[in-house]
Amino acid sequence: MTSPDQLFADFEAKLAETQRKAEQMRAEIELVSVSERSKDGQIKVTVNHAGNLTGLEIGPIARAKADLDQQILRTMQAAQSKLADAMQGGVPSIAGSETMAELIEQLNAAYPEPEPDDYVEGGGGYGAIPDEDSRFVADHDTPASPPPPPAPPAPAPERRPRPTRSTEPAHDDDYFSGNDFLTDEGDRR
């Protein structure tokens, strides 16, 4: 039979080993990063293991483009979408484990593949943004209905006469007699 001291020592050893593996895994995860270039090569984005931007290089040609912000975001999304694969290759200590599978699933859910470059959201799908003539238009134009007539003004509320104040001297210990504490209108005196 094993002594309680031996059981406790074994438990502490297992706990220390688990903590060491967790620290190793954390260190390996923190080393993972992904760099991606735009199609024209003018923008380079680097993201860390959490998908945060850690590096951005913009070439001189890209700086003059009107859609520079969109190109940066698209390149960043492309880099983030490759984090799951980089994690599998860059974190050998947990490869094949349930932890790795869960981590990869979370990364794929958080950073999906970006839409293709020629996809225009809200613009009809793939291809260039449609011009005004090719957009969907109803076969017939219906005239706009006239606005409804304005409503008659509401009658003014009745005003109550203000009560007269008491001419008796105020008593310090009787706050509520004779409207001394609050007036009828709710104002403090």
C-alpha positions in Angstrom: 0.0 0.0 0.0 1.2 3.5 -0.9 1.6 6.0 1.9 -0.4 9.3 1.8 2.9 11.2 1.6 3.8 9.2 -1.5 0.4 9.9 -3.1 0.7 13.6 -2.4 4.3 13.7 -3.8 3.1 11.9 -7.0 0.2 14.4 -7.3 2.6 17.3 -7.0 4.9 15.9 -9.6 2.1 15.4 -12.0 0.8 18.9 -11.4 4.3 20.4 -11.9 4.6 18.4 -15.2 1.3 19.7 -16.4 2.3 23.3 -15.5 5.6 22.9 -17.4 3.8 21.6 -20.5 1.2 24.5 -20.3 4.1 27.0 -20.1 5.8 25.3 -23.0 2.6 25.4 -25.1 2.0 29.1 -24.2 5.6 30.0 -25.3 5.2 28.0 -28.6 1.8 29.7 -29.3 3.2 33.2 -28.6 5.9 32.6 -31.2 3.3 31.9 -34.0 2.9 34.7 -36.5 1.8 34.9 -40.1 2.9 37.4 -42.8 0.9 38.0 -46.0 1.4 40.2 -49.0 -1.2 41.8 -51.2 -1.6 40.5 -54.8 0.4 43.4 -56.1 3.1 42.9 -53.4 2.8 46.5 -52.3 1.3 45.7 -48.8 2.8 43.3 -46.3 0.9 42.5 -43.1 2.1 40.5 -40.1 -0.3 39.2 -37.4 0.5 37.5 -34.1 -0.9 34.3 -32.7 -4.1 36.2 -31.5 -4.7 37.8 -35.0 -3.5 41.2 -33.9 -1.6 43.4 -36.4 2.1 43.4 -35.5 3.7 44.6 -38.7 2.6 46.7 -41.7 4.6 47.7 -44.8 3.1 49.8 -47.5 4.9 50.3 -50.8 5.0 53.7 -52.6 2.6 52.6 -55.4 0.0 51.4 -52.9 0.1 54.7 -50.9 -1.5 56.6 -53.8 -4.4 54.1 -54.2 -7.9 55.3 -53.1 -8.8 51.9 -51.7 -5.6 51.5 -49.6 -7.6 50.9 -46.4 -9.6 48.1 -48.0 -6.4 46.5 -49.4 -4.8 46.5 -46.0 -7.9 45.0 -44.4 -8.1 42.3 -47.1 -4.4 41.4 -46.7 -4.8 41.3 -42.9 -7.8 39.0 -43.2 -5.9 36.7 -45.5 -3.0 36.5 -42.9 -5.5 35.9 -40.1 -7.2 33.1 -42.0 -3.8 31.2 -42.2 -3.3 31.3 -38.4 -4.9 27.9 -37.8 -2.4 26.2 -40.2 0.5 28.1 -38.7 -0.6 27.0 -35.3 -0.6 23.4 -36.3 2.9 23.6 -37.7 4.3 25.9 -35.0 3.1 24.3 -31.8 4.5 20.8 -31.8 3.9 20.2 -28.0 0.2 19.7 -28.4 -0.1 18.5 -32.0 -2.8 15.9 -32.4 -4.4 16.6 -29.0 -7.9 17.7 -28.1 -6.5 21.1 -27.1 -5.0 21.6 -30.6 -8.3 20.5 -32.3 -10.2 23.0 -30.2 -7.7 25.8 -30.8 -7.8 25.2 -34.6 -11.6 25.2 -34.6 -11.7 28.5 -32.7 -9.2 30.1 -35.0 -11.1 28.9 -38.1 -14.3 30.3 -36.7 -12.8 33.6 -35.8 -10.7 34.1 -39.0 -12.5 32.6 -42.0 -11.1 32.9 -45.5 -11.7 36.4 -47.0 -14.0 36.8 -49.9 -12.3 36.7 -53.4 -10.9 40.0 -54.6 -13.6 40.4 -57.3 -16.4 39.8 -54.8 -18.4 43.0 -54.1 -20.6 42.8 -51.0 -24.0 44.4 -51.7 -23.0 45.0 -55.3 -24.4 41.9 -56.9 -21.8 39.3 -56.0 -18.7 38.8 -58.2 -17.4 41.3 -60.6 -17.3 45.1 -60.7 -19.8 47.3 -59.0 -22.8 47.6 -61.3 -23.5 51.0 -62.7 -26.8 52.8 -62.3 -28.2 51.5 -65.6 -27.7 47.8 -64.8 -29.2 47.8 -61.4 -32.6 46.3 -60.7 -35.3 48.8 -61.5 -39.1 48.1 -61.3 -40.9 47.9 -64.6 -43.1 50.8 -63.8 -42.6 53.8 -61.6 -45.3 54.3 -59.0 -45.9 57.9 -58.0 -45.2 58.7 -54.4 -48.4 59.2 -52.4 -48.9 62.7 -51.0 -48.1 63.2 -47.4 -51.1 63.1 -45.0 -52.6 66.4 -44.0 -51.2 67.8 -40.7 -53.1 66.9 -37.6 -55.1 69.8 -35.9 -53.2 71.3 -33.0 -54.0 69.7 -29.6 -56.0 71.9 -27.2 -54.0 73.6 -24.5 -54.2 71.9 -21.1 -56.3 73.6 -18.5 -54.4 75.6 -15.9 -55.4 75.3 -12.3 -55.4 78.4 -10.2 -52.5 78.6 -7.8 -53.6 78.3 -4.2 -53.0 81.2 -2.0 -50.4 81.1 0.7 -51.1 81.0 4.3 -50.6 84.2 6.2 -49.9 82.4 9.4 -46.3 82.4 10.6 -44.3 79.2 9.7 -43.5 76.7 12.4 -40.1 75.0 12.2 -41.4 71.7 13.4 -44.4 71.5 11.1 -43.1 71.2 7.6 -46.3 70.1 5.8 -48.9 72.5 7.2 -49.9 75.4 5.0 -47.7 74.3 2.1 -44.6 75.5 3.8 -42.4 72.7 2.7 -43.4 72.2 -0.9 -45.5 74.5 -3.0 -48.4 73.1 -5.1 -46.1 73.2 -8.2 -43.6 70.8 -6.6 -40.9 73.4 -6.1 -38.8 73.7 -2.9 -38.8 76.9 -1.1 
